[in-house]
Amino acid sequence: MVTVYRNIKPDFVDDRGKIIKVLDDGKTVIRSVLLLTCKKGSIRANHYHKKDSHFSYLLSGRMEYTEQPVDSSGNPKGNKETVIIEAGDMVYSSPMVSHAMRFLEDSVFLALATESRHQGAYEEDTVRVKLI
């Protein structure tokens, strides 16, 4: 089942602005934070990670997020699921789960990853698939 955090509300609001606790579970170690911009109609991901997991927090825009678990050999198992993610929502991508994003409008999101995203480490952990 796709893990989506919908319309994350501010924890604090005053005349200076808002504080939104995007992620504060007390256990997740974030090793990499990426800011991604995406054009309407573009597709990102279409892969799975052997070890990495990440949260994708949509700052603006809309996307269609699709995921499907894979077995230890990389073969699909279970059902493919698709959800619409709106600005202010966050989706979690687990290891060994193929995932893909189709952007329904120009969008910006933060990816909060549990593993390094230095190119060599990223490529070693990433397996490309054709999910969408």
C-alpha positions as CSV (number, residue, x, y, z in Angstrom):
1,M,0.0,0.0,0.0
2,V,1.3,3.4,-1.0
3,T,2.3,5.5,2.1
4,V,1.0,9.0,1.6
5,Y,1.1,11.8,4.1
6,R,-1.8,14.2,3.0
7,N,-1.9,17.9,3.3
8,I,0.7,18.2,6.1
9,K,-0.5,21.0,8.4
10,P,1.6,23.6,10.1
11,D,2.6,22.9,13.7
12,F,2.9,26.6,14.5
13,V,1.6,29.8,12.9
14,D,2.1,33.4,14.0
15,D,2.5,36.8,12.3
16,R,6.0,35.8,11.1
17,G,4.8,32.7,9.2
18,K,4.5,29.0,9.6
19,I,6.5,26.0,10.9
20,I,5.7,22.8,9.2
21,K,7.2,19.6,10.6
22,V,7.6,17.7,7.3
23,L,9.4,14.7,8.9
24,D,10.0,14.1,12.6
25,D,9.6,10.4,13.3
26,G,12.6,10.2,15.6
27,K,14.1,7.2,13.8
28,T,14.7,8.0,10.1
29,V,18.3,9.1,9.3
30,I,18.4,11.4,6.3
31,R,21.7,11.3,4.4
32,S,20.7,13.3,1.3
33,V,18.2,16.1,0.5
34,L,17.5,17.0,-3.1
35,L,15.3,19.7,-4.6
36,L,13.8,18.6,-7.9
37,T,12.0,20.7,-10.5
38,C,9.8,18.8,-13.0
39,K,8.0,20.0,-16.2
40,K,4.4,19.1,-16.8
41,G,4.2,15.7,-18.6
42,S,7.6,14.6,-17.5
43,I,8.3,11.3,-15.9
44,R,10.9,10.6,-13.2
45,A,12.1,7.5,-11.4
46,N,10.9,4.3,-13.2
47,H,13.3,2.4,-10.9
48,Y,13.7,0.8,-7.5
49,H,16.4,1.0,-4.9
50,K,18.1,-2.0,-3.3
51,K,18.8,-0.2,0.0
52,D,17.7,3.4,-0.2
53,S,14.3,4.7,0.9
54,H,13.1,8.2,0.5
55,F,10.3,10.7,1.2
56,S,9.1,12.9,-1.6
57,Y,7.5,16.1,-0.3
58,L,5.7,18.0,-3.0
59,L,6.2,21.8,-2.6
60,S,4.2,22.8,-5.6
61,G,2.3,21.2,-8.5
62,R,0.6,17.7,-8.9
63,M,2.0,14.3,-9.7
64,E,0.7,10.8,-10.3
65,Y,2.8,8.4,-8.2
66,T,2.9,4.7,-9.1
67,E,4.6,1.9,-7.1
68,Q,4.9,-1.9,-7.2
69,P,6.9,-4.1,-4.9
70,V,9.6,-6.4,-6.4
71,D,11.1,-9.6,-5.1
72,S,14.8,-10.2,-4.4
73,S,15.4,-10.9,-8.1
74,G,13.7,-7.7,-9.2
75,N,10.5,-9.4,-10.5
76,P,7.2,-7.6,-9.8
77,K,5.2,-8.9,-7.0
78,G,1.9,-7.7,-5.7
79,N,-0.3,-5.1,-7.3
80,K,0.7,-1.8,-9.0
81,E,-0.9,1.2,-7.2
82,T,-1.3,4.7,-8.4
83,V,-2.2,7.8,-6.3
84,I,-2.4,11.5,-7.0
85,I,-0.1,13.6,-4.9
86,E,-0.9,17.3,-4.4
87,A,1.2,20.2,-3.1
88,G,1.7,19.7,0.7
89,D,1.5,15.9,0.4
90,M,4.5,13.5,0.9
91,V,4.9,10.0,-0.3
92,Y,7.3,7.3,1.0
93,S,9.3,5.0,-1.3
94,S,10.6,1.8,0.3
95,P,13.6,-0.2,-0.8
96,M,12.7,-3.0,-3.3
97,V,9.6,-1.1,-4.5
98,S,9.5,0.2,-8.1
99,H,8.2,3.7,-8.2
100,A,7.6,6.3,-10.9
101,M,6.2,9.8,-11.0
102,R,4.3,11.5,-13.8
103,F,4.0,15.3,-13.3
104,L,0.5,16.6,-14.1
105,E,1.7,20.2,-13.9
106,D,5.0,22.0,-13.4
107,S,6.1,20.8,-10.0
108,V,8.8,21.1,-7.3
109,F,9.6,18.5,-4.7
110,L,12.1,17.7,-2.0
111,A,13.5,14.1,-1.9
112,L,14.7,13.2,1.6
113,A,16.8,10.0,1.1
114,T,18.2,7.6,3.6
115,E,21.3,6.8,1.5
116,S,23.9,9.0,-0.2
117,R,22.9,10.4,-3.6
118,H,26.5,10.8,-4.8
119,Q,26.3,9.5,-8.4
120,G,28.4,6.3,-7.9
121,A,26.5,5.2,-4.8
122,Y,23.2,6.1,-6.3
123,E,23.8,4.2,-9.5
124,E,25.0,1.1,-7.6
125,D,21.8,1.1,-5.5
126,T,19.3,1.9,-8.4
127,V,17.8,-0.6,-10.8
128,R,16.0,0.9,-13.8
129,V,12.5,-0.5,-14.7
130,K,9.6,0.5,-17.0
131,L,6.8,1.0,-14.5
132,I,5.0,3.8,-16.5
